[in-house]
Amino acid sequence: MEPARTPIVELRNVTKAFGRQLVLDGIDLPIEPGKTTVIIGRSGTGKSVLLKHIVGLMRPDKGSIVIDGQDLLSLSELELQQFRTRFGIAFQNNALFDHLTVDENIAFPLRRLYSHMSEEQILQRVANRLSCVSLSSFGDRFPAGLSGGQRKRVAVARATVASAPILIYDEPTAGLDPVTSQKIFDLLRQEKGASTVIMGSSDLDRLLTVTDRVGMMHRGRMIFDGTTQEAKD
């Protein structure tokens, strides 16, 4: 058996409430580098809130979040903004900019975070990502002219364009038909191993083909955390 590695992401007793509603209830979760981890659970169990804590978009009421040895709660908002360059993020609603073309949407994180890159380098990287998601001819289109599956693929392309060490996907196939969902999972499988991947999803069966570890949430608590094989058993 492969020995456990020092976690690149570690949540310790993370607790979050909104008013009287306890959304995260003492979450402990270590995530090894280079692995793909999926957080599963029904809608409303706290998966999206958990992912937003990992990237520092929310702060816990109690507990700690350590990313690559850095305590997120010790960082100022300005430091957090710089720290987020370590993440590629595709949230459930895709968060594409309607006024930007597909090319411009994918290039956005490069232009915002990597001022040293030339425009030629940026365009080459964007073209590569569009090719990987089978949308090479869609660069000049706007999000409103794309199908749900195409928008998902653009979101994945944008999340991976900067080759960030940690990728976050929130419900990558929500609302998609089975054929389109399979295309997304095929794409995620192609990216497997290049980064540490953390996904929140309720689509367990297909995710077991791409993930190394499974965490199961129920009513804000982590009720299972184990390998994919252990989840199958």
N, C-alpha and C positions, 0 to 999 in steps of 0.2 A: 504493500500500500504506500502511495506517495505521502511523505511527511507533510504535515500542515505548515504553511508558510505564514510569515508575519502578515496580518491583515493590512490591506491598503486602505480599507474603510472599516471603522469599528464604531458601532453604536452601543452605548452603555447606559442602561436604565433610562432611555429616552421617553419622556412623558410630555404629552401636550393635551390641553383641554381648551375648548372654545365655550366659554361660559360654563354651564354645568355638564356639557357633553365631553366626556373623556375619549379622545380620538386615538391617542397613543398611550398605552398603559405599561410603562416599564420595559420598553423594547431593548433587548440585547441581540446584536447581530454583527458577527465578524465576516468580512468579505475578503477572500484571498485575491491577490493580484493575478491578472491574466485569466481569471475564471468568469464564467457567465452565471449569474445568480438571478433567479426569478422570484419575485414576491407575489404570491397568489392569494386570492380571497375574493369574496363577493363585493359588489359595489357598496361603498360606504364603510368598508372595514379599516380604512386608514392608509391604503397603499400609496395614493398620490401625496398625501400629507407627509408620509415617511420619505418619499423621494425628494420632496421639496426641502425637507430638513437636511438631507445629505448634501445638497448643493447650496445650502445656506440661504435659501429663500424664505425659510421659516426658522425660528429659534425655539428650542424646547423650553418648557417650564422647568424641567428638571432633567439631569443626566448630562452626558457629554457625547460629542461626535468628533472622532479623530480621523483625519484624512491624511494618509501618508506621513504620519507622525505629527501632524499639525492639528491642534485643538481649534475647531472652527469658532467656538464661543469666545476665544481670546482675540479674534480678529475684528478690526474696525470695519465699517461698511466699505470704505475705500479699499482696504486690504482684501475684503471678501470679493470685490469686483475683480481684482487681479487674480485672486485664487481660483475664480470660476473658469479661467482659461484652461484649467486642467480637465474640464468637463465638456463633453458633447451632449446636448440635451434635445430630446424630442418628446414633448409633452402630448397629452391625449388629443388636444384640439389642434395640434400641429404648429400653431402660433406662427403661421406664415404671414408676411406683410402683403396685404392685398394690393398696395400701390407699387410693389416691386415685381419685376419679372422673376421667373424661376431662376435664371442665372444670377440675378441680383440678390435673391433670397439666399441662395447657397453661398454666395461670396460674402454676404454680410458679416459673419464672424471673422473672416480673414481680414476684411478691411477695417473692422473695428478693433481687432486685437493684435494684428500682426503688421505693424506699419513698415517693417523692414522688407516685406514682400513686394515685388514689382507687380504691375498690373498684368504683365504677361504670365508671371508665375501663378497669380490668382486665377486667371482665365484657364490656364492649363489644369489646375487643380479642380476647378468647377467642371470642366469638360470630362475629366476622369471620373468624378463622382456621378455625373449624369449618365455616363456610359455604364457604370456599375449598377445603376438602378434601372437600366434599359429605358432611359428617357432622353437620349442624345439630341433628338430633334425638338425638344420642348423648351429649350432655354429662353426663348423670347415670349413665351406665353405667360399669362398672369394666373394666379391661383384660382380666380373665379371660373376660369375656363378648363379646370382640371377635374377629373373624377375624384371620389374619395380615396381610392387606392393610389392614384397618381400623387395626390397631396401627401399621403403617408410616405411614399417613396422619396418625394422631394424633402420631406422632413428628415428622413433617415440620411439622405445625401448631405444635408446641411449639418446634421449632428456629427457626421464622420469626416467632414471636409478638412478639419484642422488636425486630424490624427490625434485627438485628445486621449490621454491615458485612461480616462474613465468615461464611459458612455452610459447615459440614463435614458431609458425608454419607458414611457408611461402608456400602457394599453396600446401597443403598436398595431394591433389588428382590430381594435374596437369598431364595430359598425360595418365591417367589410364582409363581403361574401366569401365563401370557402376558397374559391380559386384565387382571389386577390390576396386573401390571408396567407395562403401557401406561398405566394410570390414574396411576401414580406418575410416570412420565416426562412425561405431559401436565401434571401438577401442577408438576413441576420446570421445565417450559418456560414456564408462566405466571409463575413467579417470576424467570425469567431477566432479568438486567440490573439488578435491584434491589439486589443484593449481589454481592460476590466469592464464587464458589462453588467448593469443592474437594471432589471425590468420589472415593472408592475403589470400584472395581467390576470385575467380570469379564464384565459384560454389555455388550460393546463396540458391537454393531450398533445397538441402540436409543439408546445414549448419544451416538452421533455425531450424532443429531438435536437434541441440546440443548447440546452442549459446543463451546467455542471452541478448546480446546487439549487435547492428549493427551500424557500421559507413560506410558511402558510400563516396568514393572519386571520383572526376572528375576533370581532368586537375590540379591536385595538391592541390585541395581544398576539405575540408570536407563539403559535401553538405547535409548530413543527419547524425544525431547521436541520436539514440533512442533505446528503448527496442525492442526485437524480435517481440512482439505483435504489436507495432507501425509500424514496418517495414512491417508486413503482411497486416496491414490495409491500 
